[in-house]
Amino acid sequence: MRPEYRNKKIEAYIRELIAQAIQKIKEPEFESLKDYIVISRVLISKDRRFADVFVSVIGNSKLRKKAVELLEKYKGYFRTFVAKNIRLYTAPELRFKEDKGIEESVRINKLLDEIMSKEDENGSDN
């Protein structure tokens, strides 16, 4: 199996495990946020020591920052959960980061819709 393919499988599995761990956590801080947190992607380093976990939250940027801070606070819990469920020599250190990709794509789609509606208005006037 090629190393890139194996890394992609590991990334996808870590993503699933973190999503499961979020649903299993019983801390009151997570109760209001856990339904809105989306683990959009995971990137693992070549030596598999680090995994960057990109987090998106349905809501505003304030909620997203709060969610990333909470995940960072409990990253030991998540690393232990991943270590118990994955077959690697060492569990990667998790680094949680904001993912603004979903929000940016929504913003771009709104801008494109506005442009299309302006073109339709100008085209119908002629």
C-alpha positions as CSV (number, residue, x, y, z in Angstrom):
1,M,0.0,0.0,0.0
2,R,1.4,3.4,-0.9
3,P,2.2,5.7,2.0
4,E,0.0,8.5,0.8
5,Y,-3.0,6.2,0.5
6,R,-2.3,4.8,4.0
7,N,-2.0,8.4,5.5
8,K,-5.4,9.3,3.9
9,K,-7.0,6.2,5.5
10,I,-5.5,7.1,8.9
11,E,-6.7,10.7,8.5
12,A,-10.2,9.6,7.7
13,Y,-10.2,7.2,10.7
14,I,-8.9,9.8,13.1
15,R,-11.6,12.2,11.9
16,E,-14.3,9.6,12.6
17,L,-12.8,8.8,16.0
18,I,-12.7,12.4,17.1
19,A,-16.3,12.9,16.0
20,Q,-17.3,9.8,18.1
21,A,-15.3,11.1,21.1
22,I,-17.1,14.5,20.9
23,Q,-20.5,12.7,21.1
24,K,-19.4,10.5,24.0
25,I,-18.0,13.4,26.1
26,K,-20.2,14.2,29.1
27,E,-18.7,17.6,30.1
28,P,-21.4,20.4,30.6
29,E,-19.2,22.8,28.5
30,F,-19.7,20.5,25.4
31,E,-23.4,19.9,25.8
32,S,-24.4,23.1,24.1
33,L,-21.8,22.9,21.3
34,K,-21.4,19.2,20.5
35,D,-24.3,19.2,17.9
36,Y,-22.8,22.1,16.0
37,I,-19.1,21.0,15.9
38,V,-18.0,19.5,12.5
39,I,-14.6,17.9,12.1
40,S,-14.0,18.9,8.5
41,R,-10.7,17.3,7.8
42,V,-7.5,15.9,9.4
43,L,-4.0,16.3,8.0
44,I,-1.3,14.0,9.5
45,S,2.4,14.7,9.2
46,K,4.7,12.4,7.2
47,D,6.2,10.9,10.4
48,R,2.7,10.5,11.9
49,R,3.6,12.4,15.1
50,F,1.2,15.3,14.6
51,A,-2.3,15.5,13.3
52,D,-3.9,18.9,12.4
53,V,-7.6,18.7,13.1
54,F,-9.7,21.3,11.3
55,V,-12.9,22.3,13.1
56,S,-15.9,24.1,11.8
57,V,-18.8,25.2,13.8
58,I,-22.3,26.0,12.5
59,G,-22.7,29.5,13.7
60,N,-20.6,32.6,14.1
61,S,-16.9,33.0,14.5
62,K,-17.3,33.5,18.2
63,L,-18.7,30.0,18.6
64,R,-16.0,28.6,16.4
65,K,-13.3,30.1,18.6
66,K,-15.0,28.8,21.7
67,A,-15.2,25.3,20.2
68,V,-11.5,25.3,19.2
69,E,-10.5,26.4,22.7
70,L,-12.6,23.7,24.3
71,L,-11.2,21.0,22.0
72,E,-7.7,22.2,22.8
73,K,-8.5,22.1,26.5
74,Y,-9.6,18.4,26.2
75,K,-7.0,17.3,23.6
76,G,-5.6,14.8,26.1
77,Y,-8.9,13.1,26.2
78,F,-9.2,13.0,22.4
79,R,-5.6,11.7,22.0
80,T,-6.3,8.9,24.5
81,F,-9.5,8.0,22.7
82,V,-7.6,7.9,19.4
83,A,-4.7,5.9,20.9
84,K,-7.1,3.2,22.2
85,N,-8.9,2.8,18.9
86,I,-6.1,3.0,16.3
87,R,-3.2,0.7,15.5
88,L,-0.2,3.0,15.3
89,Y,3.1,2.8,17.2
90,T,2.4,6.2,18.8
91,A,-0.8,8.2,18.8
92,P,-0.3,11.5,17.0
93,E,-0.4,14.8,18.9
94,L,-3.6,16.5,18.0
95,R,-3.6,20.2,17.1
96,F,-7.0,21.7,16.7
97,K,-7.4,24.6,14.2
98,E,-10.3,26.7,12.9
99,D,-11.6,25.8,9.4
100,K,-13.1,28.7,7.7
101,G,-13.6,26.9,4.4
102,I,-17.3,26.2,4.8
103,E,-18.1,29.8,5.8
104,E,-16.0,31.2,2.9
105,S,-17.7,29.0,0.3
106,V,-21.1,30.1,1.6
107,R,-19.9,33.8,1.3
108,I,-18.6,33.2,-2.2
109,N,-21.8,31.6,-3.3
110,K,-23.8,34.5,-2.0
111,L,-21.6,36.9,-3.9
112,L,-22.0,34.9,-7.1
113,D,-25.8,34.9,-6.6
114,E,-25.7,38.6,-6.3
115,I,-23.7,39.0,-9.5
116,M,-26.1,36.7,-11.3
117,S,-29.1,38.6,-10.2
118,K,-27.6,41.9,-11.2
119,E,-26.7,40.5,-14.6
120,D,-30.3,39.2,-15.0
121,E,-31.7,42.6,-14.1
122,N,-29.4,44.4,-16.6
123,G,-30.1,41.8,-19.3
124,S,-33.8,42.1,-19.0
125,D,-33.7,45.9,-19.3
126,N,-32.3,45.8,-22.9
